[in-house]
Amino acid sequence: MFLRALFIIVSLWSFSQAEMFQTVPEANATLIQSGKDKYACPNCGMHLVKFYKTSHTHENHQYCSIHCLYEATQGVIPTDAKVVDTITLELIDVKKAFYVVGSKMRGTMTRTSSYAFGSEKEALTFVSDNGGKVMNFEAAYAVAAEDFPKDFGKQATAPTVIPVIKIEVPKDAKCPICGMFVAKYPQWVAMFEGEKTFYFDGVKDMMKYAFARKLSSDKFYVSNYYTLAKLEASKAFYVIGANVYGPMGSELIPFETQEEAQNFARDHNGQKVITFDEITEAMVKSL
């Protein structure tokens, strides 16, 4: 009991030190992969320490989330999977875990968050503080299956099919902010074109990069949500607060014209349409 209480105290301290709820100090993370791929989710490329609390393992691979586990297993429930206990940060058998699904804490790679606990009591305490529903692994996996086609706006289709110039992303390009494979999600690609070109999995991470380095806007490009056309970031219009999520959750969703943005906001409960100059660092951090 003393050791578990100590784990809880250390974990809560880690929560306060981490930039994101999912993030832990590397010393507290158990990583089962080795070599150059030690830190990368084999499905999406995201950094496993940054998204450790939603991490799952299966067949000597470690995934950043139940979403990536579902995609890797192609809907076949794995029998040997393990998940990180949100409190102790240890890997535990998914069959013995209590999942809290749909809490207010942000999810990884999905709009519906999923966190696992070693005891039902701890899961219920988490629900009391953050909402959500306690369920077993099979039920949580079923939720991931249901959400999978909805995530990242995959249900949306372009109103017209017109040849356009797109941002061409190398297959091995990774977002410098989160480590995700950018080419995997073309609908959300953004880019910085300087002495060295960097690609991002969404406008949100692009803006984090821009604000951190105080870079000028004329070197940034985004993708029109519907047509994937390459747009100058400074000339695009952005929808915030919509019910369509990017790979990193809530996003600034870009469009070439204000009319396109307003129509999308109307159809997808967008809170506001803004210009590039209206994007603030505080706004990006709140997403």
C-alpha positions as CSV (number, residue, x, y, z in Angstrom):
1,M,0.0,0.0,0.0
2,F,2.8,2.4,0.9
3,L,4.5,1.8,-2.5
4,R,1.3,2.4,-4.4
5,A,0.7,5.6,-2.5
6,L,4.2,6.7,-3.3
7,F,3.5,5.9,-7.0
8,I,0.4,8.0,-6.9
9,I,2.3,11.0,-5.3
10,V,5.1,10.7,-7.9
11,S,2.5,10.5,-10.7
12,L,0.6,13.5,-9.6
13,W,3.8,15.5,-9.4
14,S,4.6,14.3,-12.9
15,F,1.2,15.5,-14.1
16,S,2.0,19.0,-12.8
17,Q,5.4,19.0,-14.5
18,A,4.3,17.7,-17.9
19,E,3.3,19.9,-20.8
20,M,0.4,17.6,-21.6
21,F,-1.5,15.2,-19.4
22,Q,-0.2,12.3,-21.5
23,T,3.4,13.3,-21.1
24,V,5.8,11.9,-18.4
25,P,9.5,12.4,-17.7
26,E,11.4,9.9,-19.8
27,A,12.9,8.2,-16.7
28,N,9.3,7.2,-15.7
29,A,8.4,5.7,-19.1
30,T,8.8,2.0,-19.9
31,L,9.7,1.7,-23.6
32,I,9.8,-1.8,-25.1
33,Q,11.2,-0.9,-28.5
34,S,14.9,-0.4,-29.2
35,G,17.2,1.3,-31.7
36,K,16.2,4.3,-33.8
37,D,12.5,3.4,-33.4
38,K,12.6,3.3,-29.6
39,Y,10.6,6.5,-29.2
40,A,8.2,6.3,-32.2
41,C,4.8,4.8,-32.5
42,P,5.2,2.4,-35.4
43,N,1.7,3.4,-36.7
44,C,1.8,7.2,-36.7
45,G,5.4,8.1,-35.6
46,M,4.3,10.1,-32.5
47,H,6.8,10.3,-29.6
48,L,6.0,7.7,-27.1
49,V,7.2,9.6,-24.1
50,K,5.0,12.6,-25.0
51,F,2.0,10.4,-25.3
52,Y,3.0,7.8,-22.7
53,K,-0.1,7.6,-20.5
54,T,-2.2,6.4,-23.5
55,S,0.5,3.9,-24.6
56,H,-0.3,0.3,-25.5
57,T,2.0,-2.6,-26.4
58,H,1.4,-5.5,-28.7
59,E,3.8,-8.1,-30.3
60,N,7.0,-6.2,-29.4
61,H,5.6,-2.9,-30.7
62,Q,4.5,0.1,-28.6
63,Y,1.7,2.4,-29.8
64,C,0.8,5.9,-28.7
65,S,-2.9,5.1,-28.2
66,I,-5.7,2.6,-28.4
67,H,-6.5,4.3,-31.8
68,C,-3.2,3.3,-33.3
69,L,-3.5,-0.2,-31.7
70,Y,-6.8,-0.6,-33.3
71,E,-5.5,0.5,-36.7
72,A,-2.4,-1.8,-36.4
73,T,-4.5,-4.8,-35.4
74,Q,-7.1,-4.1,-38.1
75,G,-10.0,-4.5,-35.8
76,V,-9.0,-7.9,-34.4
77,I,-8.9,-7.7,-30.6
78,P,-5.3,-8.5,-29.5
79,T,-4.8,-11.1,-26.7
80,D,-1.3,-10.1,-25.6
81,A,-1.7,-6.3,-25.3
82,K,-0.7,-4.2,-22.4
83,V,-1.5,-0.6,-21.5
84,V,0.0,2.0,-19.2
85,D,-1.6,2.4,-15.8
86,T,-2.3,6.2,-15.6
87,I,-1.4,6.2,-11.9
88,T,1.7,4.0,-11.5
89,L,2.9,4.4,-15.2
90,E,3.5,0.6,-15.3
91,L,2.4,-1.6,-18.2
92,I,-0.5,-3.8,-17.2
93,D,-2.5,-6.5,-19.0
94,V,-5.4,-4.8,-20.9
95,K,-7.7,-7.6,-19.7
96,K,-7.1,-6.6,-16.1
97,A,-7.3,-2.8,-16.7
98,F,-10.2,-0.5,-16.0
99,Y,-10.6,2.0,-18.8
100,V,-12.1,5.5,-18.4
101,V,-13.4,6.5,-21.8
102,G,-14.8,9.9,-22.7
103,S,-13.3,12.0,-19.9
104,K,-12.5,15.7,-20.3
105,M,-8.8,14.9,-20.5
106,R,-7.7,15.0,-24.1
107,G,-7.3,11.8,-26.1
108,T,-4.4,10.8,-28.2
109,M,-5.2,10.4,-32.0
110,T,-9.0,10.5,-31.2
111,R,-11.6,12.8,-30.0
112,T,-12.8,10.3,-27.4
113,S,-10.1,10.0,-24.7
114,S,-9.2,6.6,-23.2
115,Y,-7.1,6.1,-20.0
116,A,-6.5,2.9,-18.1
117,F,-6.1,2.1,-14.4
118,G,-5.0,-0.9,-12.4
119,S,-8.0,-0.7,-10.0
120,E,-11.6,0.1,-10.4
121,K,-11.4,2.4,-7.4
122,E,-8.8,4.6,-9.1
123,A,-10.8,4.6,-12.3
124,L,-13.9,5.8,-10.5
125,T,-11.9,8.5,-8.7
126,F,-10.7,9.7,-12.1
127,V,-14.3,9.7,-13.4
128,S,-15.4,11.7,-10.4
129,D,-12.8,14.4,-11.2
130,N,-12.9,14.3,-15.0
131,G,-16.0,12.6,-16.2
132,G,-16.2,9.6,-18.6
133,K,-17.3,6.0,-18.2
134,V,-15.5,3.0,-16.8
135,M,-15.4,0.0,-19.1
136,N,-13.2,-3.0,-19.9
137,F,-10.7,-3.3,-22.7
138,E,-13.1,-4.9,-25.2
139,A,-15.6,-2.1,-24.7
140,A,-12.9,0.6,-25.0
141,Y,-11.6,-1.1,-28.2
142,A,-15.1,-1.1,-29.6
143,V,-15.4,2.6,-28.9
144,A,-12.1,3.1,-30.8
145,A,-13.5,1.1,-33.7
146,E,-16.6,3.2,-33.8
147,D,-14.7,6.5,-33.6
148,F,-12.0,5.4,-36.1
149,P,-13.8,6.5,-39.3
150,K,-14.9,9.8,-37.7
151,D,-11.5,10.9,-36.5
152,F,-9.5,13.6,-38.4
153,G,-12.6,14.5,-40.5
154,K,-12.3,11.3,-42.6
155,Q,-16.1,11.5,-43.0
156,A,-15.8,14.8,-44.9
157,T,-15.5,14.8,-48.7
158,A,-14.4,17.6,-51.0
159,P,-17.4,19.4,-52.7
160,T,-15.5,19.5,-56.0
161,V,-12.6,17.6,-57.6
162,I,-10.2,20.0,-59.2
163,P,-6.5,19.5,-60.0
164,V,-4.5,21.5,-57.4
165,I,-1.0,22.1,-56.3
166,K,-0.6,20.3,-52.9
167,I,2.2,20.3,-50.3
168,E,4.3,17.3,-51.3
169,V,5.4,15.5,-48.1
170,P,8.3,13.0,-48.0
171,K,7.0,9.6,-46.7
172,D,9.5,9.7,-43.8
173,A,8.9,13.3,-42.8
174,K,8.0,13.8,-39.1
175,C,6.4,16.7,-37.4
176,P,9.1,18.5,-35.3
177,I,6.6,19.2,-32.5
178,C,5.1,15.8,-31.9
179,G,7.0,13.3,-34.1
180,M,4.0,12.1,-36.1
181,F,4.4,10.9,-39.7
182,V,3.0,13.8,-41.6
183,A,2.3,12.1,-44.9
184,K,-0.1,9.8,-43.2
185,Y,-2.7,12.6,-42.8
186,P,-2.6,14.7,-46.0
187,Q,-5.7,16.6,-45.1
188,W,-3.9,18.4,-42.3
189,V,-0.4,19.0,-43.7
190,A,1.3,22.4,-43.0
191,M,4.8,23.4,-43.9
192,F,7.6,25.8,-43.1
193,E,9.9,26.6,-46.1
194,G,13.2,28.1,-44.9
195,E,16.8,27.0,-45.2
196,K,15.4,23.6,-44.1
197,T,11.8,22.5,-44.8
198,F,9.7,21.2,-42.0
199,Y,6.3,19.6,-42.2
200,F,3.6,19.6,-39.6
201,D,0.5,17.4,-38.9
202,G,-1.7,20.4,-38.5
203,V,-1.8,24.2,-38.2
204,K,-1.7,24.0,-34.4
205,D,1.7,22.4,-34.3
206,M,2.9,24.7,-37.1
207,M,1.9,27.7,-35.0
208,K,3.7,26.3,-31.9
209,Y,6.8,26.1,-34.1
210,A,6.3,29.6,-35.4
211,F,5.7,31.2,-32.0
212,A,8.6,29.4,-30.3
213,R,11.0,30.7,-33.0
214,K,9.3,34.1,-33.8
215,L,9.3,33.3,-37.5
216,S,7.8,35.4,-40.2
217,S,4.5,34.2,-41.7
218,D,5.6,34.4,-45.4
219,K,7.4,31.0,-45.1
220,F,4.5,29.0,-43.8
221,Y,2.0,27.1,-45.9
222,V,-1.2,25.2,-45.0
223,S,-3.6,22.8,-46.8
224,N,-7.1,23.8,-47.8
225,Y,-9.3,21.4,-45.8
226,Y,-11.5,20.3,-48.7
227,T,-9.2,20.5,-51.8
228,L,-5.8,20.0,-50.1
229,A,-4.5,22.9,-52.2
230,K,-1.3,24.6,-50.9
231,L,-2.2,28.0,-49.4
232,E,0.0,30.8,-48.0
233,A,-0.7,30.6,-44.3
234,S,-1.0,34.4,-44.0
235,K,-3.8,34.5,-46.6
236,A,-5.9,31.6,-45.4
237,F,-9.0,31.7,-43.2
238,Y,-9.3,29.4,-40.2
239,V,-12.2,27.8,-38.3
240,I,-11.7,27.1,-34.6
241,G,-13.9,25.1,-32.2
242,A,-15.4,22.8,-34.9
243,N,-16.5,19.3,-34.2
244,V,-14.0,17.9,-36.7
245,Y,-10.7,17.0,-35.1
246,G,-7.2,16.7,-36.5
247,P,-4.5,14.1,-35.6
248,M,-3.6,16.2,-32.6
249,G,-7.2,16.9,-31.5
250,S,-8.8,20.4,-31.8
251,E,-7.4,22.3,-34.7
252,L,-7.3,25.5,-36.7
253,I,-8.9,24.4,-39.9
254,P,-7.7,26.3,-43.0
255,F,-9.6,27.4,-46.1
256,E,-8.8,29.6,-49.1
257,T,-11.8,31.9,-48.8
258,Q,-13.8,33.3,-46.0
259,E,-17.0,31.9,-47.5
260,E,-15.6,28.4,-47.5
261,A,-14.6,28.8,-43.8
262,Q,-18.0,30.2,-42.9
263,N,-19.9,27.4,-44.6
264,F,-17.7,24.8,-42.8
265,A,-18.2,26.5,-39.5
266,R,-22.0,26.5,-40.0
267,D,-22.0,22.8,-40.9
268,H,-19.6,21.7,-38.1
269,N,-20.4,23.9,-35.2
270,G,-17.3,26.1,-35.6
271,Q,-17.1,28.8,-33.0
272,K,-15.4,31.4,-35.1
273,V,-13.6,32.2,-38.4
274,I,-10.3,34.1,-38.0
275,T,-7.4,35.3,-40.1
276,F,-3.8,34.3,-39.7
277,D,-3.0,37.5,-37.9
278,E,-5.7,36.8,-35.3
279,I,-4.1,33.6,-34.2
280,T,-2.4,34.1,-30.8
281,E,-0.1,31.9,-28.8
282,A,-2.7,31.7,-26.0
283,M,-5.3,30.5,-28.5
284,V,-3.0,27.8,-29.8
285,K,-2.2,26.6,-26.3
286,S,-5.9,26.4,-25.4
287,L,-6.6,24.0,-28.3
